[in-house]
Amino acid sequence: MTDASSPQPRTLRPIADVAADLGVPAEALHPYGRYAAKIDPWTHALPPAGGDGRRPARVILVTSINPTPAGEGKTVTSISLAMALRRLGRRAVVALREPSMGPVFGLKGGATGGGAATVEPAVDINLHFTGDLHAVTAANNLLASLIDNHLFRGREPALDVRRITFHRVLDVNDRALRSVVVGLDGAVPRQERFDITAASEVMAILGLSRDPADLRRRLGRIVVGSGRDRRPVTAGDLGADGAMAALLRTALMPNLVQTSEGGPALVHTGPFANIAHGTTSLASLALARSLAEFVVVEAGFGADLGAEKFVNLVGAHGGPQPDAAVVVVTVRALKHHGGAEGDLARPDPDAVRRGLANLERHVGIVRRLGLRPVLAVNRFPSDSPAEIDAVLDAAAAWSVPAACSTGYADGGAGAVGLAELVIEAADTPAVHQPAPQVYRPEDPIANKILAVATEIYGAGGVEFTPAARRSIAWAEDQGFGSLPICVAKTQYSLSDDPGLRGAPRGFTMTVRDVEVRAGAGFLVVLMGDIMTMPGLPAEPNALRIDVDEQGRVRGVV
């Protein structure tokens, strides 16, 4: 059997066989065709992590340096590492986020890996998949419509039309929807905006909910706005939580697919790390830990975003502490951070050495978070021996185990050396005390933001706009001050300026606004010019996607 939609058809295993190898009982499996399925871990109880007497799976977090716009192969490395662990006889599962169709049709294309290291069926996963993102969009926009109906009917609790904080979403990049006016045809006219679905609080809630009851509770806590008395009004106050939970009941179940070598992969929920918490669902991680020996989980973008949020935000909601953190780096990205211009494939060992400052900072962030780093050099054919040696020599000087990985070309075989280092790191008892918290829950919101900005990003200070100060004061006054923070900023720099490359220090970061996400259980801190609705690039990837005469999709992966 093959995946007919893939540009390079691969023989795929029936999903029931993949599930059986993982130890998932047939009655817990909800197939979506022959090669994908949802797993119901609640109706058909599966063992908790370590519940069968085995040690809970070791969690390997995959992060990176600040990427170039093309990405540095973090997903390829995650997939190939899981495949390599299986080649070494270890029960391993890779846990990834679901792709958003915004980037698929926008700048980056598909998000299922590439070459010999993919999750399959790749095209189906990139386009619609099991409908999870559509369910999030529908649930989000159901609440938005109920808000406008509440205003139109003049119901209690009264909402101040000027203080609506919940917005509509769509799973596309569309800058024209960043600011719109609704209600011109007889409803209550008001200014509105669309965010991309991955930025929706409903997406974050789906990713952080442990079971259907937790999902319902979190949905009811969503703050949709406030009244003239400035007191918060929630989705539960509007009676929206039950219908929203009904729309999301299936989406909450983790999705099972397979790697290009036939091993298990869980692909579930899709929050971006530059505007949300950037990793797969807690339900998916709990399931993987109950069934595997190693769980390889990807956190979006660099250690300043994905890794920090995995530890400080996902961890605050019961997520596991990783046993090791793989930091993915490419020679081309180091040249970019070292000031190289033009063709990044051209050998330039001096630019690589200059760019190592960015890598050193990300290794430092991983250590500051209390994690043990392992360096993965995602090697390209254009990388020269001198450039590779510069990276490996630096890793040795920092006492960081490092290996080259050629997963794109060689699949699991290309990451065996990396897998051996990961096993050693994960199995080595910790010799240091856990790293101190970056901030405490009881700290004032402004102090939490300053702590992340200075201790993680290297900033010298933070400036707050008047709007941000008002939002912080309201959040603390209404009892939301103890929530952890989720910084939304550019992924291309340690700062909030995408043009500031390398390893800057002492810069000032600007907080534009702070949004309460009480259902998700965190505060979104908008920094710099970050947008929650991306725009399309000059040459969108959508222009390269087509369907041939046999119905096969081209241009997605």
N, C-alpha and C positions, 0 to 999 in steps of 0.2 A: 504494500500500500504506500502511496506517496501523497504528499501535500501538493496538489495540482496548482495551487495559487502561488507557490514559491517560485522565484526566478530560477533557482537551482533545486528542482524537486528532490526531496530526500525521502527515504523509506521511513515511515513513522509507525510506531507501535499503537495498537488500539489503546485508548485511554484506560480501559478497564484493566489491562495488563500492567500499565504503569502504576495504577492505584494499588493493585494487588501486591506488587513488589514493595510498595511503600508501607503496606500494612493497613490500607483503608478498606473497610468492609464494603461489599457491593451495595448494601442497603443504604450506605451513607453517600453514595455517588449519584449525582444528577447530571447525566451526560448532555453535552451540547454538541451533537454530531459524534463522529468517531474519534476525534483527537483532542477534545477539551471537555472538561466537566467541572461542576461545582461540587464541593464537599460540604456536607451538613454536619458540623461537629457537635450540634446541640440536640437534635432529635435522636440521633444515633451516637450516643456518647463515645468519644474516643479517649484513650488514656491521657491523663495530664502529664506534663513534662516530668519524667522520672517516676511516673506512677506505676510502671511495670517493673520497677527495681533497677532499671538502667539509669546511669547518670544522664541528666538533661543534656541535650545537644549543646555543643560548644557553638557560640555565635561569633561569626567572623564578619565584621563590618567592613565594607569596601567603600572607600572615599578617595579623594584625589587632591591635587593641587588646583589652583584657580585655572579653569580650562580656557582654551581658545574657543571661538564660536563654533568650531567643527566638533568639539567634544574630544575627549582623550581616551575613549575606549573603556570606561568604567563598567559598562554593561557587558561588553565582550570579556573583560577580565573576570567579572563575577561568574559568568556562565562557564567559562573555561576552567576557572578554579574549582567550581563544583564538579565538573566532569573529571578533572584531574584527581580530586579526592576520591571519586568513585573508582578510578583506575587503580588507586592505591588500596582499594579494598575497604574504603570507609563509606558508610551510609550517609550520603550528602544530598541536601536539597538546596536549590537556589531560590531565593525569595525576592521578587522584583515588583516594582510598581507597574500599573497598567499604563500604556501609552495614552496620551491625550492627542486628539486629532488636530489640535492647534499646531504643535511642532511637526506632526506628520505631514501636514499640508503647507507648513510654513518654512522654517529654516533648516531643521535638522533631518527631516524625513523620519523613517521608522525608529522605534526604540526597543527593538527585540534582539540587539546584538548584530553580528554580521560575520561574513565569511564562514568559517568552520565552527563558530561559536554563537549559536542562535537558540532562542526558544521558539518552538513550533506548535501550531501552524502560524508562522510569523505574520503573514498578511492579514489573516483573520484577527490576530491579537491587535494589530495596529488599526484595524478598521472595524469598529463596533464591538468585536469580541463577544462577550456574553451579555452585553448591554448595560454594564455597571455604570459607565459614565452617563449614559442616557437616563438611567434611573435617578442618578444624583441630580442631573439637570431638571428632570420632571419634578422631583420632590422639592427642590429649591424654588422652582418657578410656581409650583402650587402654593407654597407659602407666600411668595410675592403677590400672587393674585388674591389670596385671602387678605393680605394687608390692604390692598386697594379696595377690596369689597368692604372691609371693616371701616375704612375711611368714608366710602360712599354711603354706607348705611348709618353712619354716625353712632356706631356701637361703643359700648364700654368694655374695657377701659379705654378712654379716649386717647387717641394718638395725635401728637403734634405733627402735622404734615411736614414741617421744617426739620424734624428730628428723626426721620426714618433712617435706620442704619443697615437694613438688610436689603440686598440688591439682587437683580436678576442675573442669570448666567447663561452661557452658551459655550459649547466645546469647539470653538473655532477662534482663530486670531482675527479680530475685527476692530480696528481702532475707531471706526465710525460710531461704535456703540459705547465708547467711554463716557459720554455724556449725552443724554437724550431727555426729551420731555414726553411724559405719558399722560393719559387721561384727558386728551383734547376733544374726545367725542362723547361728552356727557358725563364722564367720571370726574374724579377730583384731580385737576391738573397739578402736576408736580414734577420737579427735576428728578431724574433717575439715571442709573448707569448699569451697564452689564460688565461683569467680570468673566474671566474664563472659568469653566467648570472646575478645573483643578484648584482654583483659589476659593471655591465655595466653602463656607463653614460646614455645609452638609457633607462635602467630601472629607473634610478633616474629621467630622464626627464618625463617618463610616469607617475611617481608618483607625480610630481610637476606641471604638466600641468593642466590648468583649463578648456580647451576646445580644439577642433581640431585646431583652428587657433594658439593658444598658443603653442600647440604641434609642429606644423610646424615651427614656429619661433625658438623655442628652438633647434630643430634638426639642423636647419641651422647654429646655433652658435657653434656647437661642434667643438673644435679645434682638428684637426687630426694630426697636426705637424707644421713644419715651414720650410721656405726656407733657402737658404744660407745667406740671409740678416737677418735671425732670426725673420722675421715677421710671425705671425700666419697664417695658412691656415685652412679654415673651411670646414665643410661638405657642406655648402651653396656654397662655391667657387667651389666645385667639382660638384655641381648640384645634390647632393644626397638626399636633404631634402624632395623633393616631393614623391619620391618612398618609402622612409622610412616611411613617414606619411601615405602613402597608406597601407603599411603592418601593421601599428599600429592603424588604424582607429577604428577597433572593440575592440582591446585590451584596448583602452582608456575608454570604457564604464565600470562602476562598475559592479561587479558580485553580484547577490543576491542569497543567499542560506538560510538555516534555522538552528537554534540551535536544540539540541536534545529534547527540549520542544516545538518546533514548532514556535519559535519567529524568527524575521528577523535577518539576519546576512549579512553584506557586507564584502566580502573577495576580496581584490584587490591590485595588485602590490606587489613586493617581495624584496625590498632592505634590506640587512642585516644591523644591527646596528653597528657591529664591523668594517665594511668596507664601509658603506654607511649611509643613514639617518634613516633607520630602522623603518618605520611605513607605514601604508596604504596610499592610494592616497589622494591628496587634493580634487579630484573630488568625491571620495567616502565620505569624511568627509563633503563636502558641501551638498551632497545629503542627508546624514543622518541627518544633522542639520536642513534641510528644512522639514523633515518628522517626526522627533521624539522629545521627551521631554528630553531624556538622550541619549548621545552617549558614549559608553564605547570603548575607543581606546587603543590598546596595543602598547607600544614602546619597541623595542627589548632590551634584556639584562638589565643591571642595570641602575640606575639613572645617572651614570657617562657617559653612552653612549646614550641610547634611550631618556631619559628625557631631557638631555642637548641639544640634537640635535632637539628634537621636539620644544623646546622653542626658541633656538637661530638660528636654521637653517630652519626648516619648518615654524616657525613663521615669519622669514624674507621673506618668499615667500607667505605670506598671510594666513598661517595656524592659527587656533583659539587658543586663550590662554585658557588652561584648567581651569575649576572651582575647581578641586580637583585632587590630585594625589594619587592613591593607591600604596603603596609600599609592594610588596609581599615578604614574608620571610618564610623560612622553618627552622625547628629545625636542620635538617641534615646539611644545608648550614652554619648555625651558628657554629655548631660543627667543620665543615671543616675549617672555618676561625678562629676558636679558637684553632687550632692545633691538633685536634683529627685525629688519623690515623686508618686505617682499617675499621671496620664495623660502619658506621655512624648511623645505627639503634640502636646500643647499647646505653642505657641511659647514659648521661654524662652531668649533669647540670652545672658543672664547665666549661666544654668546651663551652657550650652555652653562659655562662656569659662572657667568654673571647671573643667569637665571636661577641658579641653585639656591639663591637666597629665598625665593618664593617657596621652594620645596622644603627648605629647612624650617621655615615658619609653620608650614602645615604639619610637619613632623612634630614640631613643638606644640602645636594645638592638640594633636592626638595625645601626646604625653600629658599636657595640662588637663585633659579630660580623664586621665587615669587609665588610658589604654596603651597596650603594647603594640608599637608600629612594626609593620613589615612592608618593605618597599617592593612594588611591582613595576618594572620598567616595561611598558607596553611597546614592544620594539617594532619599528617600521623598516622595510627594506632599504630605505634611504639613509638610515642612521649609520654614521661612520663608527668604526671601532674606537676612535679617539673620543667621540662624543659619549658612547656607552661607558667607556672607562672613566670618564670624568664623573658620571653619575654614580657608578659603583664605588669609586674611590671616596666620594663624599659620604655615601652611606656608611662605608666602613669607618670613616673618621667620626661619624655621629653614633657609632655602635648600633646601627640599624641593619638587621638582616635584609638582604636584597637579592632579587633574581630577575632575570629577563623573562618576559612572557611573550609567546608568539601564538596566542590562542586564536587570533583571527585567521592565520594561515594553517595552523596545525590542530586546532580544537584542544581537547583535554591533554593530548600529548605535549602541547606547547606550554603547559602550565604545571607540569609535574614538579619541577624544581621549586616553583613558588608554593605549591601545595605542601611539599615536604617542610618548607620553612614555616608555613602556617600551622601545621600539626605540631611542630616543635614549640612554637610560640604559645599556642593554646594549651599545650600540656605542661608547660613549665610553670611551677607554682610562683605566684606573685611574691616578689621580695620587697616591695615597697608598700607603704600605706596607701589606701585610695586617695586620689587627688582631692583636695578641698573643693567644695562647691564653688562655682563661679559666682553664685549669689544665693541668698536664702529666700524662701517664700515670703517671709515677713518684711523683707527689705522694701522700701518705697520703690514705686515703678521706675522713676527716673534713675535711681541708684542701680537697679537691675540692668537697665539699658546701658548705663555708663560702664558697668562691670564687663558686660559682653564686648562692648566697643573697645575698651582699653586692654582687657586681658586676653581676648580672643583675636580681635582684628588688629590691635596695635595702635589704635587711635590715641590722640592726645587729649581729646575732649569731645563733647557732644553739645550741639545747639538744638534747642527745641523751638519750633515755630509757635506763635500764639495759639493756633488751632490745636497743636499737640499738647500744649500745657493745659488747655481747657479740657481736652479729652482725658488726660491723665487725672486731673482734679475730679472730673465726674466719675471716672472708673473707681478711684479710691473712695470717694464719697458714697458710692453705691455698693461697696463691699467686694469689689473685684480686684483689689490691690494685691492679694496673695497669689494670683495666677502667675504661672511662668510666662516668659515672653518668647515670641516667635518673630525674629527680625526678618523683614522683607527688604532685600537689597540686591544689588547687582551680583551676579556670580563671577564676573570677569575680573574682579579686583578684591583684595582684602578690605578695601575702603568702600564707600558708597559712590565712588566715581569710576565708571568702567574703563576710563582711559588711564588710570593710575596703576601701572603694572609693577611687577617685581614684588619687593617686600617693604612697602613704605611704612613709616612710623611717624607719630606725632601729628597726623592729619586730624581735622575736625569733621565729624559726621553730623548730618542734619536730619533730625526726626521731623518728618512732615505731619504725621498724625499717628494716633494709636487707636486701634479698633478692638472692642471687646468681643471675644468669641466664647461666651460663657458655656455654650453647649459643647464645644470642642475642649474647653478648659484651658485656654491660653489667651494672651493679648497679642495682636498683630501690630508690630512696630514698623511703620512705613518710613524707609530711609531714602534720601536722595530722590532720584527721578524714577524709581521702580514703578512699573505699571502692573495692575492686576488684570488688565486686558491687553495682551500683546497685540502688536500690529504685524501685518505680513511684510516680508522683505521685498526688495525690488524685483527679485526673481523667485517667487514662491515655488516650493517643491511641488505644489499642486499642478503646476504647468508641465511637470515631467511624469505625471501619473496617468496611466491609461489601462485599457483592457483589450487584450488581443482577441482574435476570432474564436479562440477556444475558451474564452471567458477568464483567462489568467490575468491577474493584476500585475502590472509592471511599474517600477519606479518608487515603490514604497520602502523596500529594504535593499 
